[in-house]
Amino acid sequence: MSVISTITVKVPATTANLGPGFDCIGAALKLYNEFKFTRNERGLIIQVSGTEAEKVQTDESNLLYQAFLKLYQYIEQTSPSVKIEIKLGVPLARGLGSSATAIVGGLVAGNVLAGSPLSELQVMELAIAMEGHPDNVVPALLGGCCLAATGLTGWEICDITWHRQIVPVIAIPDFELSTLEARQVLPTEVSRGDAIFNTAHFGLLLRGLATHREEWLRAALQDKLHQPYRQALIPGYDAVEAAAVAAGAYGMVISGAGPTLLALTDELHTPGVATAMRNAWKQVGIKSVAQSLPLDIQGVTIF
C-alpha cells in the first residue's frame, strides 16, 4: 500500500444549541476552514492565512496539531513530521465551532495519513472526548443537523430533518467571547420547572424544524438553561432580537457559546432579517457581518 504524502481536509462551521438543545444538537453551515497536511522531514511547520490568522498558534500547542497527535497516540503509532497549511474561513471565538473544525480536521487528517485505521464512529468518539461535548464536532464531521445522546454502549447520533424552507441567518459581531467565559456564567443546578420547560420546547423545536410550522418555531426557540445567563455577555442582544423578529424571523438564539446570533426565517425574509440584525448592532456601536448560511449536508470533505 502506497504511503499518502499530502491530504487536505475541509471542515464546516457549526451552530450549536439552537435555543433549548443545549450541548446536544448542532448543524453544519456552509462556511469552512481548510487544512492541508504534508509529510515534512524538517519538523513541524504551521502556516496560517485568512482573517484573524495572526491569532492562531503556530507551534505544537496548536489545537489542530494536538488533534493530529491525539489520533496517533490513540493508534499507538509515532506521528509523522508535517507541514500544515491553514486557510481560515470560520471566525475565532464567535460561537461557530472554530475549535471543532480544528479537532475534527486534525483527527481526520491523521487517520487518513495513517492509512485510515479508525472508522468514522471511532474518529467521532475521539472528537467528542477532545471537545467535551458533541454538539459542534458531530455535525462538523457528518454534516447536516445532528442530535447526539449517550446510549447503552456509546454515542447514539440522530439525523434531524431540517425543512428546506427554513433559512439560518447569522450575525457575527466584531468582538470575541470564549466558550470558557460563556460557561462560567451558567448555574451549576437548574429547577425542575426549567428542565421541563426545555424538554417541552426541544421537542417542539424538532417538530418545527421538520415541518416548518411557523407557530411551533416561534415558540420552540425559547430556552431557560443557558441563554438567559449568556445574554448579558452580548451587548445589544435584545435590540438585535427585536429587529430580527420585526423583519420576519421566527426567533433568534445564541449560536453556540456566542457572541454570534442566529435567526431562523424563510427565503423571502432572509435579506431583511440580515440587514435588520446588522443595523440593530450598529445602533449600539457594534460592527457586525450578517448573512444567510445554508446547511452543509456533507460534513468533512477530503481531497
Contacts in CASP RR format, 6 or more apart in sequence:
PFRMAT RR
TARGET T0000
AUTHOR 0000-0000-0000
METHOD contacts of the structure
MODEL  1
MSVISTITVKVPATTANLGPGFDCIGAALKLYNEFKFTRNERGLIIQVSG
TEAEKVQTDESNLLYQAFLKLYQYIEQTSPSVKIEIKLGVPLARGLGSSA
TAIVGGLVAGNVLAGSPLSELQVMELAIAMEGHPDNVVPALLGGCCLAAT
GLTGWEICDITWHRQIVPVIAIPDFELSTLEARQVLPTEVSRGDAIFNTA
HFGLLLRGLATHREEWLRAALQDKLHQPYRQALIPGYDAVEAAAVAAGAY
GMVISGAGPTLLALTDELHTPGVATAMRNAWKQVGIKSVAQSLPLDIQGV
TIF
1 115 0 8 1.000
3 39 0 8 1.000
4 112 0 8 1.000
4 113 0 8 1.000
4 115 0 8 1.000
5 38 0 8 1.000
5 39 0 8 1.000
6 36 0 8 1.000
6 37 0 8 1.000
6 38 0 8 1.000
6 39 0 8 1.000
7 36 0 8 1.000
7 37 0 8 1.000
7 109 0 8 1.000
7 110 0 8 1.000
7 112 0 8 1.000
7 113 0 8 1.000
7 302 0 8 1.000
8 34 0 8 1.000
8 35 0 8 1.000
8 36 0 8 1.000
8 37 0 8 1.000
8 302 0 8 1.000
8 303 0 8 1.000
9 34 0 8 1.000
9 35 0 8 1.000
9 36 0 8 1.000
9 37 0 8 1.000
9 105 0 8 1.000
9 106 0 8 1.000
9 108 0 8 1.000
9 109 0 8 1.000
9 112 0 8 1.000
9 300 0 8 1.000
9 301 0 8 1.000
9 302 0 8 1.000
10 32 0 8 1.000
10 33 0 8 1.000
10 34 0 8 1.000
10 35 0 8 1.000
10 300 0 8 1.000
10 301 0 8 1.000
10 302 0 8 1.000
10 303 0 8 1.000
11 32 0 8 1.000
11 33 0 8 1.000
11 34 0 8 1.000
11 35 0 8 1.000
11 100 0 8 1.000
11 101 0 8 1.000
11 104 0 8 1.000
11 105 0 8 1.000
11 108 0 8 1.000
11 140 0 8 1.000
11 299 0 8 1.000
11 300 0 8 1.000
12 28 0 8 1.000
12 29 0 8 1.000
12 30 0 8 1.000
12 31 0 8 1.000
12 32 0 8 1.000
12 101 0 8 1.000
12 139 0 8 1.000
12 140 0 8 1.000
12 143 0 8 1.000
12 296 0 8 1.000
12 298 0 8 1.000
12 299 0 8 1.000
12 300 0 8 1.000
13 28 0 8 1.000
13 29 0 8 1.000
13 31 0 8 1.000
13 32 0 8 1.000
13 33 0 8 1.000
13 89 0 8 1.000
13 90 0 8 1.000
13 96 0 8 1.000
13 97 0 8 1.000
13 98 0 8 1.000
13 101 0 8 1.000
13 140 0 8 1.000
13 293 0 8 1.000
14 26 0 8 1.000
14 27 0 8 1.000
14 28 0 8 1.000
14 29 0 8 1.000
14 96 0 8 1.000
14 97 0 8 1.000
14 100 0 8 1.000
14 135 0 8 1.000
14 136 0 8 1.000
14 139 0 8 1.000
14 140 0 8 1.000
15 26 0 8 1.000
15 27 0 8 1.000
15 29 0 8 1.000
15 95 0 8 1.000
15 96 0 8 1.000
15 168 0 8 1.000
15 170 0 8 1.000
15 255 0 8 1.000
15 256 0 8 1.000
15 260 0 8 1.000
15 262 0 8 1.000
16 23 0 8 1.000
16 25 0 8 1.000
16 26 0 8 1.000
16 27 0 8 1.000
16 95 0 8 1.000
16 97 0 8 1.000
16 135 0 8 1.000
16 136 0 8 1.000
16 255 0 8 1.000
16 256 0 8 1.000
17 23 0 8 1.000
17 25 0 8 1.000
17 26 0 8 1.000
17 135 0 8 1.000
17 223 0 8 1.000
17 226 0 8 1.000
17 253 0 8 1.000
17 254 0 8 1.000
17 255 0 8 1.000
17 256 0 8 1.000
18 25 0 8 1.000
18 26 0 8 1.000
18 27 0 8 1.000
18 205 0 8 1.000
18 221 0 8 1.000
18 253 0 8 1.000
18 262 0 8 1.000
19 201 0 8 1.000
19 205 0 8 1.000
19 221 0 8 1.000
19 222 0 8 1.000
19 223 0 8 1.000
19 226 0 8 1.000
19 227 0 8 1.000
19 253 0 8 1.000
19 254 0 8 1.000
20 197 0 8 1.000
20 198 0 8 1.000
20 201 0 8 1.000
20 202 0 8 1.000
20 203 0 8 1.000
20 205 0 8 1.000
20 220 0 8 1.000
20 221 0 8 1.000
20 222 0 8 1.000
20 223 0 8 1.000
20 224 0 8 1.000
20 225 0 8 1.000
21 135 0 8 1.000
21 198 0 8 1.000
21 202 0 8 1.000
21 205 0 8 1.000
21 223 0 8 1.000
22 198 0 8 1.000
22 223 0 8 1.000
22 225 0 8 1.000
22 226 0 8 1.000
23 133 0 8 1.000
23 134 0 8 1.000
23 135 0 8 1.000
24 133 0 8 1.000
24 134 0 8 1.000
24 135 0 8 1.000
24 147 0 8 1.000
24 148 0 8 1.000
24 149 0 8 1.000
25 135 0 8 1.000
25 145 0 8 1.000
25 146 0 8 1.000
25 147 0 8 1.000
25 148 0 8 1.000
25 160 0 8 1.000
25 202 0 8 1.000
26 135 0 8 1.000
26 136 0 8 1.000
26 138 0 8 1.000
26 139 0 8 1.000
26 145 0 8 1.000
26 146 0 8 1.000
26 147 0 8 1.000
27 139 0 8 1.000
27 143 0 8 1.000
27 144 0 8 1.000
27 145 0 8 1.000
27 146 0 8 1.000
27 160 0 8 1.000
27 162 0 8 1.000
27 168 0 8 1.000
27 295 0 8 1.000
28 139 0 8 1.000
28 140 0 8 1.000
28 142 0 8 1.000
28 143 0 8 1.000
28 144 0 8 1.000
28 145 0 8 1.000
28 295 0 8 1.000
28 296 0 8 1.000
28 297 0 8 1.000
28 299 0 8 1.000
29 96 0 8 1.000
29 168 0 8 1.000
29 170 0 8 1.000
29 293 0 8 1.000
29 294 0 8 1.000
29 295 0 8 1.000
29 296 0 8 1.000
30 293 0 8 1.000
30 294 0 8 1.000
30 295 0 8 1.000
30 296 0 8 1.000
31 89 0 8 1.000
31 90 0 8 1.000
31 96 0 8 1.000
31 293 0 8 1.000
32 89 0 8 1.000
32 90 0 8 1.000
32 101 0 8 1.000
33 86 0 8 1.000
33 87 0 8 1.000
33 88 0 8 1.000
33 89 0 8 1.000
33 90 0 8 1.000
33 98 0 8 1.000
33 101 0 8 1.000
33 102 0 8 1.000
34 86 0 8 1.000
34 87 0 8 1.000
34 89 0 8 1.000
35 64 0 8 1.000
35 84 0 8 1.000
35 85 0 8 1.000
35 86 0 8 1.000
35 87 0 8 1.000
35 102 0 8 1.000
35 105 0 8 1.000
35 106 0 8 1.000
35 109 0 8 1.000
36 84 0 8 1.000
36 85 0 8 1.000
36 86 0 8 1.000
36 87 0 8 1.000
37 68 0 8 1.000
37 82 0 8 1.000
37 83 0 8 1.000
37 84 0 8 1.000
37 106 0 8 1.000
37 109 0 8 1.000
37 110 0 8 1.000
37 113 0 8 1.000
38 82 0 8 1.000
38 83 0 8 1.000
38 84 0 8 1.000
38 85 0 8 1.000
39 80 0 8 1.000
39 81 0 8 1.000
39 82 0 8 1.000
39 113 0 8 1.000
40 81 0 8 1.000
40 82 0 8 1.000
40 83 0 8 1.000
41 81 0 8 1.000
42 81 0 8 1.000
42 83 0 8 1.000
43 81 0 8 1.000
43 82 0 8 1.000
44 59 0 8 1.000
44 60 0 8 1.000
44 65 0 8 1.000
44 81 0 8 1.000
44 82 0 8 1.000
44 83 0 8 1.000
44 84 0 8 1.000
45 82 0 8 1.000
45 83 0 8 1.000
45 84 0 8 1.000
46 56 0 8 1.000
46 57 0 8 1.000
46 58 0 8 1.000
46 59 0 8 1.000
46 62 0 8 1.000
46 64 0 8 1.000
46 65 0 8 1.000
46 83 0 8 1.000
46 84 0 8 1.000
46 86 0 8 1.000
47 58 0 8 1.000
47 83 0 8 1.000
47 84 0 8 1.000
47 85 0 8 1.000
47 86 0 8 1.000
48 54 0 8 1.000
48 56 0 8 1.000
48 58 0 8 1.000
48 86 0 8 1.000
48 88 0 8 1.000
49 85 0 8 1.000
49 86 0 8 1.000
49 87 0 8 1.000
49 88 0 8 1.000
50 87 0 8 1.000
50 88 0 8 1.000
50 89 0 8 1.000
51 88 0 8 1.000
51 89 0 8 1.000
51 91 0 8 1.000
52 88 0 8 1.000
52 91 0 8 1.000
52 92 0 8 1.000
53 86 0 8 1.000
53 88 0 8 1.000
55 92 0 8 1.000
56 62 0 8 1.000
56 86 0 8 1.000
56 88 0 8 1.000
56 92 0 8 1.000
57 63 0 8 1.000
60 66 0 8 1.000
62 84 0 8 1.000
62 102 0 8 1.000
63 99 0 8 1.000
63 102 0 8 1.000
63 103 0 8 1.000
64 84 0 8 1.000
64 86 0 8 1.000
64 102 0 8 1.000
64 103 0 8 1.000
64 105 0 8 1.000
64 106 0 8 1.000
65 82 0 8 1.000
65 84 0 8 1.000
65 106 0 8 1.000
67 102 0 8 1.000
67 103 0 8 1.000
67 104 0 8 1.000
67 105 0 8 1.000
67 106 0 8 1.000
67 107 0 8 1.000
67 127 0 8 1.000
67 130 0 8 1.000
68 79 0 8 1.000
68 82 0 8 1.000
68 84 0 8 1.000
68 106 0 8 1.000
68 107 0 8 1.000
68 109 0 8 1.000
68 110 0 8 1.000
69 79 0 8 1.000
70 107 0 8 1.000
70 126 0 8 1.000
70 130 0 8 1.000
71 79 0 8 1.000
71 106 0 8 1.000
71 107 0 8 1.000
71 110 0 8 1.000
71 111 0 8 1.000
71 114 0 8 1.000
71 118 0 8 1.000
71 123 0 8 1.000
71 126 0 8 1.000
72 78 0 8 1.000
72 79 0 8 1.000
72 110 0 8 1.000
72 114 0 8 1.000
73 79 0 8 1.000
74 118 0 8 1.000
74 126 0 8 1.000
75 114 0 8 1.000
75 117 0 8 1.000
75 118 0 8 1.000
77 114 0 8 1.000
79 110 0 8 1.000
80 113 0 8 1.000
82 113 0 8 1.000
90 96 0 8 1.000
90 97 0 8 1.000
90 98 0 8 1.000
90 101 0 8 1.000
91 98 0 8 1.000
91 172 0 8 1.000
91 260 0 8 1.000
92 98 0 8 1.000
92 176 0 8 1.000
93 176 0 8 1.000
93 177 0 8 1.000
93 178 0 8 1.000
93 179 0 8 1.000
94 172 0 8 1.000
94 173 0 8 1.000
94 176 0 8 1.000
94 177 0 8 1.000
94 255 0 8 1.000
94 258 0 8 1.000
94 259 0 8 1.000
94 260 0 8 1.000
95 177 0 8 1.000
95 179 0 8 1.000
95 255 0 8 1.000
95 256 0 8 1.000
95 257 0 8 1.000
95 258 0 8 1.000
95 259 0 8 1.000
95 260 0 8 1.000
96 170 0 8 1.000
96 172 0 8 1.000
96 255 0 8 1.000
96 256 0 8 1.000
96 260 0 8 1.000
97 136 0 8 1.000
97 140 0 8 1.000
97 256 0 8 1.000
99 131 0 8 1.000
99 136 0 8 1.000
99 179 0 8 1.000
100 127 0 8 1.000
100 131 0 8 1.000
100 136 0 8 1.000
100 137 0 8 1.000
100 140 0 8 1.000
101 140 0 8 1.000
103 127 0 8 1.000
103 130 0 8 1.000
103 131 0 8 1.000
103 137 0 8 1.000
104 123 0 8 1.000
104 127 0 8 1.000
104 137 0 8 1.000
104 140 0 8 1.000
104 141 0 8 1.000
104 300 0 8 1.000
105 300 0 8 1.000
107 123 0 8 1.000
107 126 0 8 1.000
107 127 0 8 1.000
107 130 0 8 1.000
108 123 0 8 1.000
108 141 0 8 1.000
108 300 0 8 1.000
108 302 0 8 1.000
111 117 0 8 1.000
111 118 0 8 1.000
111 123 0 8 1.000
112 302 0 8 1.000
118 126 0 8 1.000
120 141 0 8 1.000
120 142 0 8 1.000
123 141 0 8 1.000
124 137 0 8 1.000
124 138 0 8 1.000
124 141 0 8 1.000
124 142 0 8 1.000
124 155 0 8 1.000
124 157 0 8 1.000
125 154 0 8 1.000
125 155 0 8 1.000
127 137 0 8 1.000
127 138 0 8 1.000
127 140 0 8 1.000
127 141 0 8 1.000
128 134 0 8 1.000
128 137 0 8 1.000
128 138 0 8 1.000
128 148 0 8 1.000
128 155 0 8 1.000
130 137 0 8 1.000
131 137 0 8 1.000
134 146 0 8 1.000
134 148 0 8 1.000
134 155 0 8 1.000
134 157 0 8 1.000
135 148 0 8 1.000
135 256 0 8 1.000
136 256 0 8 1.000
138 146 0 8 1.000
138 148 0 8 1.000
138 157 0 8 1.000
139 145 0 8 1.000
139 146 0 8 1.000
139 299 0 8 1.000
140 299 0 8 1.000
140 300 0 8 1.000
141 299 0 8 1.000
141 300 0 8 1.000
142 157 0 8 1.000
142 299 0 8 1.000
143 295 0 8 1.000
143 296 0 8 1.000
143 297 0 8 1.000
143 298 0 8 1.000
143 299 0 8 1.000
143 300 0 8 1.000
144 159 0 8 1.000
144 160 0 8 1.000
144 162 0 8 1.000
144 295 0 8 1.000
144 296 0 8 1.000
144 297 0 8 1.000
144 299 0 8 1.000
145 159 0 8 1.000
145 160 0 8 1.000
145 161 0 8 1.000
145 162 0 8 1.000
145 209 0 8 1.000
145 295 0 8 1.000
146 157 0 8 1.000
146 158 0 8 1.000
146 159 0 8 1.000
146 160 0 8 1.000
147 157 0 8 1.000
147 158 0 8 1.000
147 160 0 8 1.000
147 206 0 8 1.000
148 155 0 8 1.000
148 156 0 8 1.000
148 157 0 8 1.000
148 158 0 8 1.000
149 155 0 8 1.000
149 156 0 8 1.000
149 158 0 8 1.000
150 156 0 8 1.000
160 206 0 8 1.000
160 209 0 8 1.000
160 210 0 8 1.000
161 209 0 8 1.000
161 210 0 8 1.000
162 209 0 8 1.000
162 210 0 8 1.000
162 295 0 8 1.000
163 208 0 8 1.000
163 209 0 8 1.000
163 210 0 8 1.000
163 211 0 8 1.000
163 212 0 8 1.000
165 212 0 8 1.000
165 266 0 8 1.000
165 267 0 8 1.000
166 209 0 8 1.000
166 212 0 8 1.000
166 217 0 8 1.000
166 264 0 8 1.000
166 265 0 8 1.000
166 266 0 8 1.000
167 264 0 8 1.000
167 265 0 8 1.000
167 266 0 8 1.000
167 267 0 8 1.000
167 270 0 8 1.000
167 292 0 8 1.000
167 294 0 8 1.000
168 262 0 8 1.000
168 263 0 8 1.000
168 264 0 8 1.000
168 292 0 8 1.000
168 293 0 8 1.000
168 294 0 8 1.000
168 295 0 8 1.000
169 244 0 8 1.000
169 249 0 8 1.000
169 262 0 8 1.000
169 263 0 8 1.000
169 264 0 8 1.000
169 265 0 8 1.000
169 270 0 8 1.000
169 273 0 8 1.000
169 274 0 8 1.000
169 277 0 8 1.000
169 290 0 8 1.000
169 291 0 8 1.000
169 292 0 8 1.000
169 293 0 8 1.000
170 255 0 8 1.000
170 260 0 8 1.000
170 261 0 8 1.000
170 262 0 8 1.000
170 263 0 8 1.000
170 290 0 8 1.000
170 291 0 8 1.000
170 292 0 8 1.000
170 293 0 8 1.000
171 240 0 8 1.000
171 260 0 8 1.000
171 261 0 8 1.000
171 262 0 8 1.000
171 263 0 8 1.000
171 274 0 8 1.000
171 277 0 8 1.000
171 278 0 8 1.000
171 281 0 8 1.000
171 288 0 8 1.000
171 289 0 8 1.000
171 290 0 8 1.000
172 260 0 8 1.000
172 288 0 8 1.000
172 289 0 8 1.000
172 290 0 8 1.000
173 234 0 8 1.000
173 259 0 8 1.000
173 260 0 8 1.000
173 281 0 8 1.000
173 286 0 8 1.000
173 287 0 8 1.000
173 288 0 8 1.000
174 286 0 8 1.000
174 287 0 8 1.000
174 288 0 8 1.000
175 259 0 8 1.000
175 286 0 8 1.000
176 259 0 8 1.000
177 233 0 8 1.000
177 234 0 8 1.000
177 257 0 8 1.000
177 258 0 8 1.000
177 259 0 8 1.000
178 257 0 8 1.000
179 257 0 8 1.000
181 233 0 8 1.000
182 230 0 8 1.000
182 233 0 8 1.000
182 257 0 8 1.000
182 258 0 8 1.000
183 257 0 8 1.000
185 229 0 8 1.000
185 230 0 8 1.000
185 232 0 8 1.000
185 233 0 8 1.000
186 225 0 8 1.000
186 226 0 8 1.000
186 229 0 8 1.000
186 230 0 8 1.000
187 229 0 8 1.000
190 224 0 8 1.000
190 225 0 8 1.000
194 224 0 8 1.000
194 225 0 8 1.000
195 225 0 8 1.000
197 222 0 8 1.000
197 224 0 8 1.000
198 223 0 8 1.000
198 224 0 8 1.000
198 225 0 8 1.000
201 219 0 8 1.000
201 220 0 8 1.000
201 221 0 8 1.000
201 222 0 8 1.000
201 223 0 8 1.000
202 220 0 8 1.000
203 220 0 8 1.000
204 216 0 8 1.000
204 219 0 8 1.000
204 220 0 8 1.000
205 216 0 8 1.000
205 217 0 8 1.000
205 220 0 8 1.000
205 221 0 8 1.000
207 213 0 8 1.000
207 216 0 8 1.000
207 220 0 8 1.000
208 216 0 8 1.000
208 217 0 8 1.000
208 220 0 8 1.000
209 217 0 8 1.000
212 266 0 8 1.000
214 250 0 8 1.000
217 250 0 8 1.000
217 251 0 8 1.000
217 264 0 8 1.000
218 250 0 8 1.000
218 251 0 8 1.000
221 250 0 8 1.000
221 251 0 8 1.000
221 252 0 8 1.000
221 253 0 8 1.000
221 264 0 8 1.000
223 253 0 8 1.000
226 254 0 8 1.000
227 253 0 8 1.000
227 254 0 8 1.000
230 254 0 8 1.000
230 257 0 8 1.000
230 258 0 8 1.000
231 237 0 8 1.000
231 238 0 8 1.000
231 254 0 8 1.000
233 258 0 8 1.000
233 259 0 8 1.000
234 254 0 8 1.000
234 258 0 8 1.000
234 259 0 8 1.000
234 261 0 8 1.000
235 284 0 8 1.000
235 286 0 8 1.000
236 280 0 8 1.000
236 281 0 8 1.000
236 284 0 8 1.000
236 286 0 8 1.000
237 261 0 8 1.000
239 280 0 8 1.000
239 281 0 8 1.000
239 283 0 8 1.000
239 284 0 8 1.000
240 252 0 8 1.000
240 261 0 8 1.000
240 277 0 8 1.000
240 280 0 8 1.000
240 281 0 8 1.000
241 251 0 8 1.000
241 252 0 8 1.000
241 261 0 8 1.000
242 280 0 8 1.000
243 276 0 8 1.000
243 277 0 8 1.000
243 279 0 8 1.000
243 280 0 8 1.000
244 251 0 8 1.000
244 252 0 8 1.000
244 261 0 8 1.000
244 263 0 8 1.000
244 265 0 8 1.000
244 273 0 8 1.000
244 276 0 8 1.000
244 277 0 8 1.000
244 280 0 8 1.000
245 251 0 8 1.000
245 252 0 8 1.000
246 276 0 8 1.000
247 265 0 8 1.000
247 269 0 8 1.000
247 272 0 8 1.000
247 273 0 8 1.000
247 275 0 8 1.000
247 276 0 8 1.000
247 277 0 8 1.000
248 265 0 8 1.000
248 269 0 8 1.000
248 272 0 8 1.000
248 273 0 8 1.000
249 263 0 8 1.000
249 264 0 8 1.000
249 265 0 8 1.000
249 269 0 8 1.000
249 273 0 8 1.000
250 263 0 8 1.000
250 264 0 8 1.000
250 265 0 8 1.000
251 263 0 8 1.000
251 264 0 8 1.000
252 261 0 8 1.000
252 262 0 8 1.000
252 263 0 8 1.000
252 264 0 8 1.000
252 277 0 8 1.000
253 261 0 8 1.000
253 262 0 8 1.000
253 263 0 8 1.000
254 260 0 8 1.000
254 261 0 8 1.000
254 262 0 8 1.000
255 261 0 8 1.000
255 262 0 8 1.000
261 277 0 8 1.000
263 273 0 8 1.000
263 277 0 8 1.000
265 273 0 8 1.000
270 292 0 8 1.000
274 290 0 8 1.000
274 291 0 8 1.000
274 292 0 8 1.000
275 290 0 8 1.000
277 288 0 8 1.000
277 290 0 8 1.000
278 288 0 8 1.000
278 289 0 8 1.000
278 290 0 8 1.000
281 287 0 8 1.000
281 288 0 8 1.000
282 288 0 8 1.000
END
